[in-house]
Amino acid sequence: MKLVCPECGKEYGKDERIYKCGCGGVLDIEGKDVSFPRDKIKQRNPTIWRYREAIPIESNKNIVTLGEGFTPLVPVRIGSLEVMAKLDFLFPTGSFKDRGSSVMISHVKGIGVREVIEDSSGNAGASVSAYSAKAGISCEIFCPSYASEGKLAQILLYGAKLNRIEGTREDTEKAVLEKAKDTYYASHNWNPYFLEGTKTLAFEIAEQLGWKSPDSVICPCGNGGIYLGLYIGFRELMEQGIVDSMPKLLGVQSFACPPIYEAYKQGKDKPDSFTQTEKTIAEGVCLAKPNRGEAILKTVKETKGAMGIVNDKETIEGLKMLASQGVFVEPTSAIVVKALEKFVKNGIVKEGEKTIVVLSGSGLKVAGELSKII
């Protein structure tokens, strides 16, 4: 197993304490030994670690877990369409990020790192803080000053040092990269072990559908933590002969920061630089320069997928539609609702198909903010 840069092809040892290639590119994991012993899996506890043979952590003693995973798959109605909602906000810290943090911090523990830093709009920071606390690893989080107070309170209560950065999400990233020169950067946007956790979403969906793939999966998309995780997961299931098809992967961005959507609409292979000038209630997908943007656009093509976009008014309508059915999510999750209606209108999603919507963050985290806008 090794780390490989898809841009220049340079290879690194799997345990090297780096977050990117020397050329500046992202790193992927190659040479994994993956299997799905279904008879064993069905007898195990309902966590992401039931898929132990597909998660590249060598020693069980390094696993850092809070019992995360196997979130419910329930029917909901969106417009005229009945779909299945994957309630991926039902995690220890209230967001899907726990999938990635569990595996990434397990890797960090395994290579002997004792101090990490991370930057986040809130959910990833809370998640990395929680799993670092569980592992006994010192943690420092950089967040935009406008991040939701509930998420910032989580970070502090988990014992992490919190740095509130004025300005945009990009200003926050600049601040953490300066510190990353001498501290391990446990980044949900850069670290490939984070995607090794989020790919378990695909495993769960397939198992919950009787080891079959759905026709489509729709999810929020900033830097592709869910989107690329789904692709990696379903690809591995196909390679092992567990499922026989790749679902269409449909991503959604906010009108305030849609670099991937704009590149998709223009038929480009790589997103252009983007400057966010407007605020949005869907703060979790606002990343003006997604470092895995090229991989996301490639995945859209390979899966015959698509990218969508919604505004804040549509997001609030989606929030209310889900809440009327007993599902309370944060705005970043709710962007999938109206986007799905647009995908149906455009013929990308059809009546009668098996469609999954991924709901990624709990509304309880931002209840105070939501009470002011609904």
C-alpha positions as CSV (number, residue, x, y, z in Angstrom):
1,M,0.0,0.0,0.0
2,K,1.3,3.5,-0.9
3,L,0.4,7.1,-1.3
4,V,0.4,8.3,-5.0
5,C,-0.1,11.7,-6.5
6,P,-2.5,11.4,-9.5
7,E,-1.0,14.6,-11.0
8,C,2.7,13.8,-11.2
9,G,2.7,10.1,-10.3
10,K,5.2,10.4,-7.4
11,E,4.9,7.7,-4.8
12,Y,5.3,7.9,-1.0
13,G,5.2,5.5,1.8
14,K,1.8,4.9,3.3
15,D,2.9,6.2,6.7
16,E,4.6,9.4,5.6
17,R,3.5,12.5,7.6
18,I,2.6,14.6,4.6
19,Y,-0.7,16.0,3.5
20,K,0.1,16.7,-0.2
21,C,2.6,15.8,-2.9
22,G,5.7,17.9,-3.4
23,C,4.2,19.2,-6.6
24,G,1.2,20.4,-4.6
25,G,-1.2,17.7,-5.7
26,V,-3.5,15.6,-3.6
27,L,-2.6,12.1,-2.6
28,D,-4.6,8.9,-3.2
29,I,-4.1,5.4,-1.6
30,E,-3.2,2.6,-3.9
31,G,-2.4,-1.1,-3.4
32,K,-5.2,-1.7,-0.9
33,D,-6.3,-5.3,0.0
34,V,-10.1,-5.2,0.0
35,S,-12.6,-7.9,0.6
36,F,-16.2,-8.2,1.8
37,P,-16.9,-11.5,3.7
38,R,-20.6,-11.0,3.9
39,D,-21.3,-13.9,6.3
40,K,-19.0,-12.3,8.8
41,I,-20.2,-8.8,8.1
42,K,-23.8,-9.6,9.0
43,Q,-22.8,-11.0,12.4
44,R,-20.8,-7.9,13.4
45,N,-21.8,-4.7,15.3
46,P,-23.6,-2.1,13.2
47,T,-20.7,0.4,12.7
48,I,-18.4,1.3,9.8
49,W,-15.9,-1.2,11.2
50,R,-18.1,-4.1,10.2
51,Y,-16.4,-3.7,6.9
52,R,-13.0,-4.1,8.5
53,E,-11.4,-6.0,5.6
54,A,-12.0,-3.0,3.3
55,I,-10.6,-0.3,5.7
56,P,-6.8,0.2,5.4
57,I,-5.9,0.3,9.1
58,E,-3.3,-2.4,9.8
59,S,-3.8,-3.0,13.5
60,N,-7.0,-3.3,15.4
61,K,-5.3,-1.8,18.4
62,N,-5.2,1.6,16.6
63,I,-8.9,1.8,15.8
64,V,-10.5,4.9,17.2
65,T,-14.2,4.5,17.3
66,L,-17.3,6.0,19.0
67,G,-19.7,3.4,17.5
68,E,-20.3,5.4,14.4
69,G,-22.1,4.1,11.3
70,F,-25.0,2.1,9.9
71,T,-27.3,5.0,9.8
72,P,-31.0,4.5,9.0
73,L,-32.3,4.4,5.4
74,V,-35.9,5.6,5.5
75,P,-38.5,6.6,2.9
76,V,-39.3,10.3,2.4
77,R,-41.4,12.1,-0.2
78,I,-39.8,14.9,-2.2
79,G,-42.3,16.5,-4.6
80,S,-44.0,13.7,-6.5
81,L,-41.1,11.3,-5.9
82,E,-40.7,8.8,-3.0
83,V,-37.0,8.3,-2.3
84,M,-34.9,6.7,0.4
85,A,-33.1,9.1,2.8
86,K,-29.8,8.1,4.3
87,L,-29.9,9.7,7.7
88,D,-26.2,10.3,7.8
89,F,-26.4,13.0,10.5
90,L,-27.1,10.3,13.2
91,F,-23.6,10.1,14.4
92,P,-21.8,10.8,17.7
93,T,-21.0,14.4,16.7
94,G,-24.0,15.0,14.5
95,S,-22.6,14.7,11.0
96,F,-21.3,12.2,8.4
97,K,-17.8,13.5,9.1
98,D,-17.4,10.9,11.8
99,R,-17.0,8.2,9.1
100,G,-13.8,10.0,7.9
101,S,-12.5,11.1,11.3
102,S,-12.7,7.6,12.7
103,V,-10.5,6.1,10.0
104,M,-8.2,9.2,9.7
105,I,-7.5,9.5,13.4
106,S,-7.0,5.7,13.6
107,H,-4.3,6.1,11.0
108,V,-2.8,9.1,12.8
109,K,-2.7,7.1,16.0
110,G,-1.0,4.2,14.2
111,I,1.8,6.3,12.9
112,G,2.5,7.8,16.3
113,V,1.3,11.4,15.7
114,R,0.4,13.1,19.0
115,E,-0.7,16.5,17.8
116,V,-3.0,17.5,14.9
117,I,-4.5,20.6,13.3
118,E,-7.5,21.0,11.1
119,D,-9.6,23.7,9.4
120,S,-13.3,23.5,9.0
121,S,-16.6,25.4,8.6
122,G,-17.7,23.5,11.8
123,N,-18.7,19.9,11.4
124,A,-15.3,18.5,10.4
125,G,-13.7,20.5,13.2
126,A,-16.1,19.1,15.7
127,S,-15.6,15.5,14.4
128,V,-11.8,15.6,14.4
129,S,-11.8,17.2,17.8
130,A,-14.0,14.4,19.2
131,Y,-12.0,11.5,17.7
132,S,-8.7,13.2,18.7
133,A,-10.0,13.4,22.3
134,K,-11.0,9.7,22.2
135,A,-7.5,8.9,20.9
136,G,-5.7,11.1,23.5
137,I,-4.2,13.3,20.7
138,S,-3.8,17.0,21.1
139,C,-6.0,18.9,18.6
140,E,-6.2,22.5,17.3
141,I,-9.0,23.7,15.0
142,F,-9.2,26.7,12.7
143,C,-12.7,27.9,11.9
144,P,-14.2,31.0,10.2
145,S,-15.5,33.5,12.8
146,Y,-19.0,33.2,11.3
147,A,-19.2,29.4,11.9
148,S,-22.3,28.2,13.8
149,E,-21.9,28.7,17.6
150,G,-23.2,25.2,18.3
151,K,-20.4,23.6,16.3
152,L,-17.8,25.9,17.9
153,A,-19.1,24.9,21.3
154,Q,-18.6,21.3,20.4
155,I,-15.0,21.9,19.4
156,L,-14.2,23.6,22.7
157,L,-16.0,21.0,24.8
158,Y,-14.0,18.2,23.2
159,G,-11.0,20.0,24.5
160,A,-9.5,21.3,21.3
161,K,-7.9,24.7,20.9
162,L,-10.1,26.9,18.7
163,N,-8.9,29.6,16.4
164,R,-11.6,31.9,15.0
165,I,-10.4,33.4,11.8
166,E,-11.9,36.6,10.4
167,G,-12.8,36.7,6.7
168,T,-13.7,33.9,4.2
169,R,-13.4,30.1,4.4
170,E,-10.2,30.6,2.3
171,D,-8.7,32.9,4.9
172,T,-9.2,30.1,7.4
173,E,-7.4,27.6,5.2
174,K,-4.5,30.1,4.7
175,A,-4.1,30.3,8.5
176,V,-4.0,26.6,9.0
177,L,-1.5,26.0,6.2
178,E,1.0,28.3,7.9
179,K,0.8,26.1,11.0
180,A,0.9,22.9,8.9
181,K,4.5,23.6,8.1
182,D,5.5,22.0,11.5
183,T,2.3,20.2,12.7
184,Y,0.5,17.2,11.3
185,Y,-2.4,18.5,9.2
186,A,-5.3,16.0,9.7
187,S,-7.4,17.6,6.9
188,H,-10.7,16.2,5.8
189,N,-10.1,17.9,2.5
190,W,-6.5,16.6,1.9
191,N,-6.0,13.4,3.8
192,P,-6.9,10.3,1.7
193,Y,-7.6,8.3,4.9
194,F,-10.6,10.5,5.5
195,L,-12.1,9.2,2.2
196,E,-11.4,5.7,3.3
197,G,-14.0,6.4,6.1
198,T,-16.6,8.1,4.0
199,K,-16.6,5.3,1.4
200,T,-18.3,3.1,4.0
201,L,-21.5,5.1,3.2
202,A,-21.6,3.2,-0.1
203,F,-21.1,-0.1,1.7
204,E,-24.0,0.6,4.0
205,I,-26.3,1.6,1.3
206,A,-25.5,-1.5,-0.7
207,E,-26.0,-3.8,2.3
208,Q,-29.3,-2.1,3.3
209,L,-30.5,-2.6,-0.3
210,G,-29.7,-6.3,-0.1
211,W,-26.2,-5.9,-1.6
212,K,-27.4,-4.0,-4.6
213,S,-26.7,-0.5,-6.0
214,P,-29.4,2.2,-6.2
215,D,-29.9,3.9,-9.5
216,S,-28.8,7.3,-8.2
217,V,-27.4,8.9,-5.0
218,I,-27.6,12.7,-4.4
219,C,-25.5,14.5,-1.9
220,P,-24.1,17.9,-0.9
221,C,-20.7,18.5,-2.5
222,G,-18.0,21.0,-1.4
223,N,-14.7,19.2,-1.7
224,G,-16.3,15.8,-2.4
225,G,-16.0,14.1,1.0
226,I,-19.3,12.3,0.5
227,Y,-19.2,12.3,-3.3
228,L,-15.8,10.8,-3.8
229,G,-16.3,8.5,-0.9
230,L,-19.4,7.1,-2.6
231,Y,-17.4,6.6,-5.8
232,I,-14.5,4.8,-4.1
233,G,-16.9,2.6,-2.1
234,F,-19.2,1.5,-5.0
235,R,-16.1,1.0,-7.2
236,E,-14.6,-1.4,-4.6
237,L,-17.9,-3.2,-4.3
238,M,-18.0,-3.7,-8.1
239,E,-14.3,-4.8,-8.3
240,Q,-15.1,-7.5,-5.7
241,G,-18.2,-8.6,-7.5
242,I,-20.6,-7.6,-4.7
243,V,-22.7,-5.2,-6.8
244,D,-23.0,-5.1,-10.6
245,S,-23.5,-1.4,-11.3
246,M,-22.3,2.1,-10.4
247,P,-25.1,4.5,-9.4
248,K,-25.3,7.9,-11.0
249,L,-23.7,10.2,-8.5
250,L,-25.4,13.6,-8.2
251,G,-23.7,16.5,-6.3
252,V,-25.2,19.8,-5.2
253,Q,-23.6,23.1,-4.5
254,S,-24.8,26.5,-3.1
255,F,-25.4,29.4,-5.4
256,A,-22.9,31.4,-3.2
257,C,-19.9,29.2,-4.0
258,P,-20.4,26.8,-7.0
259,P,-17.0,26.3,-8.6
260,I,-17.6,22.6,-9.4
261,Y,-21.1,23.2,-10.7
262,E,-19.9,26.0,-13.0
263,A,-17.1,23.8,-14.4
264,Y,-19.6,21.0,-15.0
265,K,-22.0,23.3,-16.7
266,Q,-19.2,24.6,-19.0
267,G,-17.9,21.1,-19.7
268,K,-14.5,21.7,-18.1
269,D,-12.3,19.1,-16.6
270,K,-11.1,21.3,-13.8
271,P,-12.9,24.1,-11.8
272,D,-11.6,27.6,-12.2
273,S,-10.6,29.8,-9.2
274,F,-13.6,31.2,-7.5
275,T,-14.1,34.1,-5.2
276,Q,-17.1,33.9,-2.8
277,T,-18.7,37.3,-2.4
278,E,-22.1,36.2,-1.0
279,K,-23.1,34.5,2.3
280,T,-25.2,31.4,2.4
281,I,-26.9,29.4,5.1
282,A,-25.4,26.3,3.5
283,E,-22.0,27.1,4.8
284,G,-20.7,23.5,4.8
285,V,-20.3,23.3,1.0
286,C,-18.5,26.6,0.5
287,L,-15.1,25.9,-0.8
288,A,-13.9,28.3,-3.5
289,K,-10.9,26.2,-4.5
290,P,-11.7,22.5,-4.0
291,N,-8.4,20.6,-4.2
292,R,-10.2,17.5,-5.4
293,G,-12.3,19.4,-7.9
294,E,-10.7,17.6,-10.9
295,A,-11.4,14.2,-9.3
296,I,-15.0,15.2,-8.7
297,L,-15.6,16.3,-12.3
298,K,-14.0,13.1,-13.6
299,T,-16.3,11.1,-11.3
300,V,-19.4,12.9,-12.7
301,K,-18.5,11.8,-16.2
302,E,-17.6,8.2,-15.2
303,T,-20.8,7.7,-13.3
304,K,-23.0,9.5,-15.8
305,G,-23.8,11.8,-12.9
306,A,-24.5,15.5,-12.7
307,M,-24.1,18.6,-10.6
308,G,-26.9,20.9,-9.3
309,I,-27.2,24.2,-7.6
310,V,-29.7,25.8,-5.2
311,N,-30.2,29.2,-3.6
312,D,-31.0,29.9,0.1
313,K,-34.8,30.3,-0.5
314,E,-34.8,26.8,-2.1
315,T,-32.7,25.5,0.8
316,I,-35.2,26.7,3.4
317,E,-38.0,25.1,1.4
318,G,-36.1,21.9,1.5
319,L,-35.6,22.1,5.2
320,K,-39.3,22.6,5.8
321,M,-40.2,19.7,3.4
322,L,-38.0,17.3,5.3
323,A,-39.1,18.6,8.8
324,S,-42.7,18.1,7.9
325,Q,-41.8,14.4,7.7
326,G,-40.0,14.4,11.0
327,V,-36.4,14.8,9.6
328,F,-34.5,17.8,11.0
329,V,-31.3,18.6,9.2
330,E,-29.0,21.6,8.8
331,P,-29.1,23.8,5.7
332,T,-26.1,22.1,4.0
333,S,-28.0,18.8,4.1
334,A,-31.3,20.3,2.8
335,I,-29.8,21.6,-0.5
336,V,-30.4,18.1,-1.9
337,V,-34.2,18.5,-1.8
338,K,-34.8,21.2,-4.4
339,A,-31.9,20.0,-6.4
340,L,-33.5,16.6,-6.7
341,E,-36.7,18.2,-8.0
342,K,-34.6,19.9,-10.7
343,F,-32.8,16.6,-11.6
344,V,-36.3,15.0,-12.0
345,K,-37.5,17.9,-14.2
346,N,-34.3,17.6,-16.4
347,G,-34.8,13.8,-16.8
348,I,-31.6,12.9,-14.9
349,V,-33.7,11.1,-12.2
350,K,-36.8,9.2,-13.3
351,E,-39.9,8.0,-11.6
352,G,-39.6,4.4,-10.5
353,E,-35.9,4.5,-10.0
354,K,-34.2,3.7,-6.7
355,T,-32.9,7.1,-5.5
356,I,-31.0,7.8,-2.3
357,V,-30.6,11.3,-0.8
358,V,-27.8,11.7,1.7
359,L,-28.6,13.9,4.7
360,S,-25.3,14.8,6.2
361,G,-25.7,17.1,9.2
362,S,-28.1,17.5,12.1
363,G,-30.3,20.5,12.4
364,L,-29.8,20.5,16.2
365,K,-26.3,22.0,15.6
366,V,-27.8,25.2,14.1
367,A,-31.2,25.3,15.8
368,G,-30.6,28.8,17.2
369,E,-29.7,30.2,13.7
370,L,-32.6,28.4,12.1
371,S,-35.1,29.8,14.6
372,K,-34.2,33.3,13.1
373,I,-34.9,32.5,9.5
374,I,-37.9,30.1,9.3
